[in-house]
Amino acid sequence: MINYAYWLSNIPGIGIRTRNRLIGAAGSAREIYGLTEKQLLLIPGVEEKHAAGIMESKKRDYDTEYESMAERGIFFLSREEQLFPQRLAAIPDAPYSLYVKGTMPQEWNNKTVAIVGARRCSAYGSSVAEKIAGRLAASGAWVVSGMASGVDGSGHTGALRKNGYTCAVLGCGVDICYPKSNSRIYQEILEKTVRSFQNIHRVQIRLRHFSRQETGSLQVLLMW
């Protein structure tokens, strides 16, 4: 049986804003799947190329893709599910779905703090970020960052050293460790806690992924 939310998240040419317009008009991915091309074109903001792409996408085998992803321990979480972070769902142009690998929490902690900063930071900046993250984690807060070089990596390291909970919001697919220099952090987070990302698995590194992450931004929006 098709996972309608997964289908909606992976239609080529359908971005966040168009997807949100569709959800706003139809109510759910399942309802969108049942619309005809003519009905799709009645939705404000949906162009002919969008409607054609949606109809064409119904021919693709998404079930096999979804099953393969699940077998590799990647969780798919859509905004239609109760576990989706509600504050993230409330932002303008909110992502419709997340892809998660690691230990999926049963609920999101209300004490969540993002630690982000320069990639080319000083030794002092790295040390301070690690200490702050460690103290926050020891107090029961979740530490969220982007697993980038510099301050981000130090934030994750500080939380891990205190056996705390940390979440990495990535600009690439969950099966790609970027940067390679953070492979130890990547593996420890996988073993102990969670990584989440807006992009489907195997998405390669692109500058636009980071620009959106840092301006729009999951790292900030996961702060409670």
Accessible surface in RSA format (square Angstrom, percent):
REM  Atomic radii and reference values for relative SASA: ProtOr
REM  Chains: A
REM  Algorithm: Lee & Richards
REM  Probe-radius: 1.40
REM  Slices: 20
REM RES _ NUM      All-atoms   Total-Side   Main-Chain    Non-polar    All polar
REM                ABS   REL    ABS   REL    ABS   REL    ABS   REL    ABS   REL
RES MET A   1   186.50  96.6 113.16  74.9  73.34 174.6  87.57  74.5  98.93 131.1
RES ILE A   2    37.05  21.1  29.14  21.7   7.91  19.1  29.14  21.0   7.91  21.5
RES ASN A   3    46.85  32.3  37.00  35.8   9.85  23.7  15.09  36.3  31.77  30.7
RES TYR A   4    45.09  21.1  42.21  24.0   2.88   7.5  15.49  11.6  29.60  36.5
RES ALA A   5    14.38  13.2  12.42  19.2   1.96   4.5  12.42  17.5   1.96   5.2
RES TYR A   6     1.77   0.8   1.77   1.0   0.00   0.0   0.74   0.6   1.03   1.3
RES TRP A   7     0.18   0.1   0.18   0.1   0.00   0.0   0.18   0.1   0.00   0.0
RES LEU A   8     0.00   0.0   0.00   0.0   0.00   0.0   0.00   0.0   0.00   0.0
RES SER A   9    17.66  14.9   1.78   2.4  15.87  36.6   1.79   3.8  15.87  22.2
RES ASN A  10    22.52  15.5  10.71  10.4  11.81  28.4   9.27  22.3  13.25  12.8
RES ILE A  11     5.08   2.9   0.00   0.0   5.08  12.2   0.16   0.1   4.92  13.3
RES PRO A  12    90.25  65.8  71.43  65.1  18.82  68.4  83.07  68.6   7.19  44.7
RES GLY A  13    70.44  86.9   0.00   N/A  70.44  86.9  43.83 120.3  26.61  59.6
RES ILE A  14     9.89   5.6   1.27   0.9   8.62  20.8   1.81   1.3   8.08  21.9
RES GLY A  15    40.10  49.4   0.00   N/A  40.10  49.4  35.74  98.1   4.36   9.8
RES ILE A  16    30.92  17.6  24.83  18.5   6.09  14.7  25.20  18.1   5.72  15.5
RES ARG A  17   153.02  64.2 149.27  76.1   3.76   8.9  42.26  57.8 110.77  67.1
RES THR A  18    11.22   8.0  10.83  11.0   0.39   0.9   0.00   0.0  11.22  17.0
RES ARG A  19    24.41  10.2  24.41  12.4   0.00   0.0   0.25   0.3  24.16  14.6
RES ASN A  20    32.36  22.3  25.79  24.9   6.56  15.8  20.60  49.6  11.76  11.4
RES ARG A  21   105.05  44.1  94.31  48.1  10.74  25.6  31.82  43.5  73.23  44.4
RES LEU A  22     0.00   0.0   0.00   0.0   0.00   0.0   0.00   0.0   0.00   0.0
RES ILE A  23    26.32  15.0  24.30  18.1   2.02   4.9  24.30  17.5   2.02   5.5
RES GLY A  24    67.52  83.3   0.00   N/A  67.52  83.3  36.78 100.9  30.74  68.8
RES ALA A  25    62.56  57.5  18.44  28.5  44.12 100.4  28.43  40.0  34.12  90.4
RES ALA A  26    26.67  24.5   2.14   3.3  24.53  55.8  11.26  15.9  15.41  40.8
RES GLY A  27    53.04  65.4   0.00   N/A  53.04  65.4  31.74  87.1  21.30  47.7
RES SER A  28    25.96  21.9  25.96  34.6   0.00   0.0  21.18  45.1   4.78   6.7
RES ALA A  29     1.23   1.1   1.23   1.9   0.00   0.0   1.23   1.7   0.00   0.0
RES ARG A  30   142.82  60.0 137.12  69.9   5.70  13.6  39.17  53.5 103.66  62.8
RES GLU A  31   101.35  58.2  97.23  73.6   4.11   9.8  21.61  41.8  79.74  65.1
RES ILE A  32     0.09   0.1   0.00   0.0   0.09   0.2   0.00   0.0   0.09   0.2
RES TYR A  33    58.48  27.3  56.57  32.2   1.91   5.0  33.07  24.9  25.40  31.3
RES GLY A  34    59.82  73.8   0.00   N/A  59.82  73.8  34.11  93.6  25.71  57.6
RES LEU A  35    36.85  20.5  35.57  25.4   1.28   3.2  35.67  25.0   1.19   3.2
RES THR A  36    72.43  51.5  71.01  72.0   1.41   3.4  69.01  92.7   3.42   5.2
RES GLU A  37    73.52  42.2  71.60  54.2   1.92   4.6  20.41  39.5  53.11  43.4
RES LYS A  38   162.02  79.0 156.96  96.3   5.06  12.0 102.23  92.0  59.80  63.7
RES GLN A  39    83.20  46.5  79.11  57.8   4.08   9.7  21.12  45.0  62.07  47.1
RES LEU A  40     0.00   0.0   0.00   0.0   0.00   0.0   0.00   0.0   0.00   0.0
RES LEU A  41    72.78  40.5  51.40  36.8  21.39  53.8  51.40  36.1  21.39  57.6
RES LEU A  42   139.51  77.7 114.40  81.8  25.11  63.1 117.75  82.7  21.76  58.5
RES ILE A  43    16.37   9.3  13.29   9.9   3.08   7.4  14.73  10.6   1.64   4.5
RES PRO A  44   111.07  81.0  97.49  88.9  13.58  49.4 109.31  90.3   1.76  10.9
RES GLY A  45    40.98  50.5   0.00   N/A  40.98  50.5  24.42  67.0  16.55  37.1
RES VAL A  46    10.88   7.2   0.00   0.0  10.88  26.2   0.07   0.1  10.81  29.3
RES GLU A  47    93.77  53.8  87.78  66.4   5.98  14.2  36.36  70.3  57.41  46.9
RES GLU A  48   131.37  75.4 127.85  96.7   3.53   8.4  42.12  81.5  89.25  72.9
RES LYS A  49   143.43  70.0 124.14  76.2  19.29  45.9  74.85  67.4  68.58  73.0
RES HIS A  50    20.09  11.0  18.67  13.0   1.43   3.6  10.68  11.0   9.41  11.0
RES ALA A  51     0.00   0.0   0.00   0.0   0.00   0.0   0.00   0.0   0.00   0.0
RES ALA A  52    49.00  45.1  43.08  66.5   5.92  13.5  45.09  63.5   3.92  10.4
RES GLY A  53    22.85  28.2   0.00   N/A  22.85  28.2  20.45  56.1   2.40   5.4
RES ILE A  54     0.00   0.0   0.00   0.0   0.00   0.0   0.00   0.0   0.00   0.0
RES MET A  55    58.39  30.2  52.71  34.9   5.68  13.5  53.01  45.1   5.37   7.1
RES GLU A  56   101.99  58.6  97.38  73.7   4.62  11.0  47.30  91.5  54.70  44.7
RES SER A  57     6.37   5.4   0.25   0.3   6.12  14.1   6.32  13.5   0.05   0.1
RES LYS A  58    54.51  26.6  32.80  20.1  21.71  51.7  25.27  22.7  29.24  31.1
RES LYS A  59   162.33  79.2 123.33  75.7  39.00  92.8  89.58  80.6  72.75  77.5
RES ARG A  60   103.70  43.5  84.34  43.0  19.36  46.1  48.43  66.2  55.27  33.5
RES ASP A  61    85.53  59.9  71.14  70.8  14.40  34.0  43.86 103.2  41.67  41.6
RES TYR A  62     5.18   2.4   2.41   1.4   2.77   7.2   2.55   1.9   2.63   3.2
RES ASP A  63    49.84  34.9  47.08  46.9   2.76   6.5  18.89  44.5  30.95  30.9
RES THR A  64    80.23  57.1  79.28  80.4   0.95   2.3  61.31  82.4  18.92  28.6
RES GLU A  65    53.31  30.6  48.14  36.4   5.17  12.3  33.35  64.5  19.96  16.3
RES TYR A  66    62.27  29.1  62.27  35.4   0.00   0.0  33.36  25.1  28.91  35.6
RES GLU A  67   102.89  59.1 100.08  75.7   2.81   6.7  34.03  65.8  68.87  56.2
RES SER A  68    45.69  38.6  43.16  57.6   2.53   5.8  21.14  45.0  24.54  34.4
RES MET A  69     0.83   0.4   0.83   0.5   0.00   0.0   0.83   0.7   0.00   0.0
RES ALA A  70    53.45  49.1  36.09  55.7  17.36  39.5  38.12  53.7  15.33  40.6
RES GLU A  71   149.52  85.8 109.93  83.2  39.59  94.3  49.81  96.3  99.71  81.4
RES ARG A  72    88.68  37.2  75.31  38.4  13.37  31.8  69.68  95.2  18.99  11.5
RES GLY A  73    34.03  42.0   0.00   N/A  34.03  42.0  31.05  85.2   2.98   6.7
RES ILE A  74     5.18   2.9   0.63   0.5   4.55  11.0   0.93   0.7   4.24  11.5
RES PHE A  75    89.36  44.7  85.72  53.1   3.63   9.4  89.36  54.2   0.00   0.0
RES PHE A  76    17.01   8.5   1.49   0.9  15.52  40.4   1.49   0.9  15.52  44.4
RES LEU A  77     5.41   3.0   5.41   3.9   0.00   0.0   5.41   3.8   0.00   0.0
RES SER A  78     1.34   1.1   1.34   1.8   0.00   0.0   0.00   0.0   1.34   1.9
RES ARG A  79    54.56  22.9  37.18  19.0  17.38  41.4   9.60  13.1  44.96  27.3
RES GLU A  80    85.34  49.0  45.38  34.3  39.96  95.1  33.11  64.0  52.23  42.6
RES GLU A  81    74.53  42.8  67.62  51.2   6.91  16.4  35.34  68.4  39.19  32.0
RES GLN A  82   177.05  99.0 150.86 110.3  26.19  62.4  61.57 131.1 115.48  87.6
RES LEU A  83    42.12  23.5  35.51  25.4   6.61  16.6  40.23  28.3   1.89   5.1
RES PHE A  84     1.39   0.7   0.13   0.1   1.26   3.3   0.13   0.1   1.26   3.6
RES PRO A  85     0.85   0.6   0.00   0.0   0.85   3.1   0.85   0.7   0.00   0.0
RES GLN A  86   113.45  63.4 105.85  77.4   7.60  18.1  61.60 131.1  51.84  39.3
RES ARG A  87   141.85  59.6 135.66  69.2   6.20  14.8  38.61  52.8 103.24  62.6
RES LEU A  88     0.38   0.2   0.38   0.3   0.00   0.0   0.38   0.3   0.00   0.0
RES ALA A  89    28.31  26.0  12.70  19.6  15.61  35.5  12.80  18.0  15.52  41.1
RES ALA A  90    85.52  78.6  47.57  73.4  37.95  86.3  58.74  82.7  26.78  70.9
RES ILE A  91    26.86  15.3  16.48  12.3  10.39  25.0  19.14  13.8   7.72  21.0
RES PRO A  92   120.57  87.9 101.31  92.4  19.26  70.0 113.23  93.5   7.35  45.7
RES ASP A  93    47.53  33.3  39.01  38.8   8.52  20.2   5.02  11.8  42.52  42.4
RES ALA A  94     3.44   3.2   2.67   4.1   0.78   1.8   2.67   3.8   0.78   2.1
RES PRO A  95     2.57   1.9   2.12   1.9   0.45   1.6   2.57   2.1   0.00   0.0
RES TYR A  96     2.83   1.3   1.38   0.8   1.45   3.8   1.38   1.0   1.45   1.8
RES SER A  97     7.90   6.7   5.91   7.9   1.99   4.6   0.00   0.0   7.90  11.1
RES LEU A  98     2.66   1.5   2.66   1.9   0.00   0.0   2.66   1.9   0.00   0.0
RES TYR A  99     3.89   1.8   3.89   2.2   0.00   0.0   2.98   2.2   0.91   1.1
RES VAL A 100     0.04   0.0   0.04   0.0   0.00   0.0   0.04   0.0   0.00   0.0
RES LYS A 101    41.85  20.4  41.85  25.7   0.00   0.0  11.72  10.6  30.12  32.1
RES GLY A 102    17.95  22.1   0.00   N/A  17.95  22.1   6.58  18.1  11.37  25.5
RES THR A 103    77.04  54.8  71.40  72.4   5.64  13.4  56.05  75.3  20.99  31.7
RES MET A 104    30.24  15.7  20.10  13.3  10.14  24.1  20.10  17.1  10.14  13.4
RES PRO A 105    12.16   8.9   4.08   3.7   8.08  29.4  12.16  10.0   0.00   0.0
RES GLN A 106   161.89  90.5 136.88 100.0  25.01  59.6  64.18 136.6  97.71  74.1
RES GLU A 107   134.45  77.2 128.83  97.5   5.62  13.4  43.38  83.9  91.07  74.4
RES TRP A 108    36.99  14.8  19.46   9.4  17.53  41.2  19.46  10.4  17.53  28.4
RES ASN A 109    35.65  24.6  27.15  26.2   8.50  20.5  12.28  29.6  23.37  22.6
RES ASN A 110   116.21  80.1 104.47 101.0  11.74  28.3  27.41  66.0  88.80  85.8
RES LYS A 111   107.21  52.3 102.05  62.6   5.16  12.3  80.98  72.9  26.23  27.9
RES THR A 112     3.17   2.3   2.09   2.1   1.08   2.6   1.83   2.5   1.33   2.0
RES VAL A 113    45.81  30.1  45.81  41.5   0.00   0.0  45.81  39.8   0.00   0.0
RES ALA A 114    16.12  14.8   2.17   3.3  13.95  31.7   2.17   3.1  13.95  37.0
RES ILE A 115    19.36  11.0  16.19  12.1   3.17   7.6  19.36  13.9   0.00   0.0
RES VAL A 116    65.80  43.3  43.10  39.0  22.70  54.7  43.10  37.5  22.70  61.6
RES GLY A 117    40.00  49.3   0.00   N/A  40.00  49.3  25.15  69.0  14.84  33.2
RES ALA A 118    61.19  56.3  43.41  67.0  17.78  40.4  54.98  77.4   6.21  16.5
RES ARG A 119   104.95  44.1  92.14  47.0  12.80  30.5  44.13  60.3  60.82  36.9
RES ARG A 120   237.21  99.6 204.15 104.1  33.06  78.7  81.88 111.9 155.32  94.1
RES CYS A 121    39.92  30.2  10.22  11.4  29.69  69.8  11.05  28.0  28.86  31.1
RES SER A 122    69.75  58.9  52.53  70.1  17.21  39.7  51.90 110.5  17.84  25.0
RES ALA A 123    89.81  82.6  69.23 106.8  20.59  46.8  77.23 108.8  12.58  33.3
RES TYR A 124   169.65  79.2 161.64  92.0   8.01  20.8 125.59  94.4  44.06  54.3
RES GLY A 125    21.70  26.8   0.00   N/A  21.70  26.8  19.17  52.6   2.52   5.7
RES SER A 126    33.70  28.5  33.69  45.0   0.01   0.0  13.49  28.7  20.21  28.3
RES SER A 127    46.11  39.0  38.40  51.3   7.70  17.7  29.67  63.2  16.43  23.0
RES VAL A 128    49.52  32.6  49.16  44.5   0.35   0.9  49.52  43.0   0.00   0.0
RES ALA A 129     8.07   7.4   4.52   7.0   3.55   8.1   7.84  11.0   0.23   0.6
RES GLU A 130    41.29  23.7  40.03  30.3   1.26   3.0   9.87  19.1  31.42  25.7
RES LYS A 131   129.32  63.1 121.24  74.4   8.08  19.2  75.40  67.9  53.92  57.4
RES ILE A 132    85.56  48.7  84.48  62.9   1.08   2.6  85.32  61.4   0.24   0.6
RES ALA A 133     0.00   0.0   0.00   0.0   0.00   0.0   0.00   0.0   0.00   0.0
RES GLY A 134     3.51   4.3   0.00   N/A   3.51   4.3   3.51   9.6   0.00   0.0
RES ARG A 135   183.13  76.9 174.57  89.0   8.56  20.4  61.38  83.9 121.75  73.8
RES LEU A 136    45.74  25.5  44.75  32.0   0.99   2.5  45.66  32.1   0.08   0.2
RES ALA A 137     9.05   8.3   0.00   0.0   9.05  20.6   0.00   0.0   9.05  24.0
RES ALA A 138    73.43  67.5  34.34  53.0  39.08  88.9  41.95  59.1  31.48  83.4
RES SER A 139    66.86  56.5  39.60  52.9  27.26  62.8  48.29 102.8  18.58  26.0
RES GLY A 140    40.84  50.4   0.00   N/A  40.84  50.4  32.88  90.2   7.96  17.8
RES ALA A 141     4.53   4.2   2.98   4.6   1.55   3.5   2.98   4.2   1.55   4.1
RES TRP A 142    31.87  12.8  31.87  15.4   0.00   0.0  19.64  10.5  12.23  19.8
RES VAL A 143     0.00   0.0   0.00   0.0   0.00   0.0   0.00   0.0   0.00   0.0
RES VAL A 144     2.43   1.6   2.43   2.2   0.00   0.0   2.43   2.1   0.00   0.0
RES SER A 145     0.00   0.0   0.00   0.0   0.00   0.0   0.00   0.0   0.00   0.0
RES GLY A 146     6.59   8.1   0.00   N/A   6.59   8.1   1.37   3.8   5.22  11.7
RES MET A 147     0.61   0.3   0.61   0.4   0.00   0.0   0.61   0.5   0.00   0.0
RES ALA A 148     9.89   9.1   7.48  11.5   2.41   5.5   9.89  13.9   0.00   0.0
RES SER A 149    39.09  33.0  36.91  49.3   2.18   5.0  25.78  54.9  13.32  18.7
RES GLY A 150    21.97  27.1   0.00   N/A  21.97  27.1   9.08  24.9  12.89  28.9
RES VAL A 151    19.20  12.6  19.20  17.4   0.00   0.0  19.20  16.7   0.00   0.0
RES ASP A 152     9.40   6.6   9.40   9.4   0.00   0.0   0.19   0.4   9.22   9.2
RES GLY A 153     4.33   5.3   0.00   N/A   4.33   5.3   4.33  11.9   0.00   0.0
RES SER A 154    10.72   9.1   6.54   8.7   4.18   9.6   2.65   5.6   8.07  11.3
RES GLY A 155     0.00   0.0   0.00   N/A   0.00   0.0   0.00   0.0   0.00   0.0
RES HIS A 156     0.00   0.0   0.00   0.0   0.00   0.0   0.00   0.0   0.00   0.0
RES THR A 157     9.03   6.4   8.95   9.1   0.08   0.2   5.72   7.7   3.31   5.0
RES GLY A 158     2.00   2.5   0.00   N/A   2.00   2.5   1.50   4.1   0.50   1.1
RES ALA A 159     0.00   0.0   0.00   0.0   0.00   0.0   0.00   0.0   0.00   0.0
RES LEU A 160     3.88   2.2   1.83   1.3   2.06   5.2   2.22   1.6   1.67   4.5
RES ARG A 161   167.30  70.2 134.84  68.7  32.46  77.3  54.11  73.9 113.19  68.6
RES LYS A 162   119.50  58.3  97.91  60.1  21.60  51.4  44.80  40.3  74.71  79.6
RES ASN A 163   126.26  87.1  96.39  93.2  29.86  71.9  27.71  66.7  98.55  95.3
RES GLY A 164    12.43  15.3   0.00   N/A  12.43  15.3   9.05  24.8   3.38   7.6
RES TYR A 165    41.18  19.2  36.77  20.9   4.41  11.5  37.48  28.2   3.70   4.6
RES THR A 166     0.00   0.0   0.00   0.0   0.00   0.0   0.00   0.0   0.00   0.0
RES CYS A 167     1.51   1.1   1.51   1.7   0.00   0.0   1.26   3.2   0.25   0.3
RES ALA A 168     0.00   0.0   0.00   0.0   0.00   0.0   0.00   0.0   0.00   0.0
RES VAL A 169     0.14   0.1   0.14   0.1   0.00   0.0   0.14   0.1   0.00   0.0
RES LEU A 170     7.41   4.1   3.39   2.4   4.01  10.1   3.69   2.6   3.71  10.0
RES GLY A 171     3.76   4.6   0.00   N/A   3.76   4.6   1.39   3.8   2.37   5.3
RES CYS A 172     2.46   1.9   2.46   2.7   0.00   0.0   0.00   0.0   2.46   2.7
RES GLY A 173     0.00   0.0   0.00   N/A   0.00   0.0   0.00   0.0   0.00   0.0
RES VAL A 174     0.00   0.0   0.00   0.0   0.00   0.0   0.00   0.0   0.00   0.0
RES ASP A 175    43.13  30.2  16.91  16.8  26.23  62.0  19.28  45.4  23.85  23.8
RES ILE A 176    27.83  15.8  25.03  18.6   2.80   6.7  27.65  19.9   0.17   0.5
RES CYS A 177    15.54  11.8  11.51  12.8   4.03   9.5  11.51  29.2   4.03   4.3
RES TYR A 178   100.55  46.9  93.81  53.4   6.74  17.5  48.62  36.5  51.93  64.0
RES PRO A 179    23.21  16.9  22.64  20.6   0.57   2.1  23.21  19.2   0.00   0.0
RES LYS A 180   157.22  76.7 147.69  90.6   9.53  22.7 104.31  93.9  52.91  56.4
RES SER A 181    96.48  81.5  55.56  74.2  40.91  94.3  59.83 127.4  36.64  51.3
RES ASN A 182    15.38  10.6  14.32  13.8   1.06   2.6   1.06   2.6  14.32  13.8
RES SER A 183    62.19  52.5  58.81  78.5   3.38   7.8  30.43  64.8  31.75  44.5
RES ARG A 184   125.80  52.8 117.39  59.8   8.41  20.0  79.03 108.0  46.77  28.3
RES ILE A 185     8.82   5.0   8.82   6.6   0.00   0.0   8.82   6.4   0.00   0.0
RES TYR A 186    28.56  13.3  28.56  16.3   0.00   0.0  20.95  15.7   7.62   9.4
RES GLN A 187    80.13  44.8  80.13  58.6   0.00   0.0  35.71  76.0  44.42  33.7
RES GLU A 188    40.79  23.4  40.79  30.9   0.00   0.0  17.82  34.5  22.96  18.7
RES ILE A 189     0.00   0.0   0.00   0.0   0.00   0.0   0.00   0.0   0.00   0.0
RES LEU A 190    45.91  25.6  37.69  27.0   8.22  20.7  37.69  26.5   8.22  22.1
RES GLU A 191   117.24  67.3  81.74  61.8  35.50  84.5  37.74  73.0  79.50  64.9
RES LYS A 192    95.88  46.8  71.91  44.1  23.98  57.1  56.35  50.7  39.53  42.1
RES THR A 193     4.52   3.2   4.52   4.6   0.00   0.0   4.52   6.1   0.00   0.0
RES VAL A 194     0.09   0.1   0.09   0.1   0.00   0.0   0.09   0.1   0.00   0.0
RES ARG A 195     0.32   0.1   0.32   0.2   0.00   0.0   0.00   0.0   0.32   0.2
RES SER A 196     2.15   1.8   2.15   2.9   0.00   0.0   0.37   0.8   1.78   2.5
RES PHE A 197     0.00   0.0   0.00   0.0   0.00   0.0   0.00   0.0   0.00   0.0
RES GLN A 198    41.20  23.0  31.24  22.8   9.97  23.7  11.98  25.5  29.23  22.2
RES ASN A 199    31.60  21.8  27.63  26.7   3.96   9.5   4.43  10.7  27.16  26.3
RES ILE A 200    43.63  24.8  40.63  30.3   3.00   7.2  40.63  29.3   3.00   8.1
RES HIS A 201    27.37  15.0  21.69  15.1   5.68  14.5   6.12   6.3  21.25  24.7
RES ARG A 202   156.40  65.7 144.17  73.5  12.23  29.1  47.40  64.8 109.00  66.1
RES VAL A 203    29.75  19.6  25.31  22.9   4.44  10.7  29.74  25.8   0.01   0.0
RES GLN A 204    96.13  53.8  92.33  67.5   3.80   9.0  33.35  71.0  62.77  47.6
RES ILE A 205    47.74  27.2  35.30  26.3  12.44  30.0  35.30  25.4  12.44  33.8
RES ARG A 206   122.40  51.4 118.86  60.6   3.54   8.4  36.18  49.4  86.23  52.3
RES LEU A 207   150.89  84.0 138.30  98.9  12.58  31.6 141.41  99.3   9.48  25.5
RES ARG A 208   163.87  68.8 155.65  79.3   8.22  19.6  67.15  91.8  96.72  58.6
RES HIS A 209    19.55  10.7  12.09   8.4   7.45  19.1  11.90  12.3   7.64   8.9
RES PHE A 210    27.04  13.5  27.04  16.7   0.00   0.0  27.04  16.4   0.00   0.0
RES SER A 211    55.61  47.0  48.36  64.5   7.25  16.7  42.11  89.7  13.50  18.9
RES ARG A 212    89.89  37.7  84.98  43.3   4.92  11.7  47.65  65.1  42.25  25.6
RES GLN A 213    12.89   7.2   9.07   6.6   3.81   9.1   8.71  18.5   4.18   3.2
RES GLU A 214    82.01  47.1  58.47  44.2  23.54  56.1  18.31  35.4  63.71  52.0
RES THR A 215   116.19  82.6  78.89  80.0  37.31  88.9  69.78  93.7  46.42  70.2
RES GLY A 216    32.00  39.5   0.00   N/A  32.00  39.5  18.53  50.9  13.47  30.2
RES SER A 217     8.00   6.8   3.00   4.0   4.99  11.5   5.63  12.0   2.37   3.3
RES LEU A 218     9.73   5.4   9.29   6.6   0.44   1.1   9.29   6.5   0.44   1.2
RES GLN A 219    12.69   7.1  12.69   9.3   0.00   0.0   0.00   0.0  12.69   9.6
RES VAL A 220    80.08  52.7  77.21  69.9   2.86   6.9  77.21  67.1   2.86   7.8
RES LEU A 221    36.90  20.6  32.37  23.2   4.53  11.4  35.26  24.8   1.65   4.4
RES LEU A 222     5.76   3.2   5.76   4.1   0.00   0.0   5.76   4.0   0.00   0.0
RES MET A 223    84.13  43.6  72.04  47.7  12.09  28.8  59.71  50.8  24.42  32.4
RES TRP A 224    63.72  25.6  19.61   9.5  44.11 103.6  25.86  13.8  37.86  61.4
END  Absolute sums over single chains surface
CHAIN  1 A    11260.0       8949.0       2311.0       6133.8       5126.2
END  Absolute sums over all chains
TOTAL         11260.0       8949.0       2311.0       6133.8       5126.2
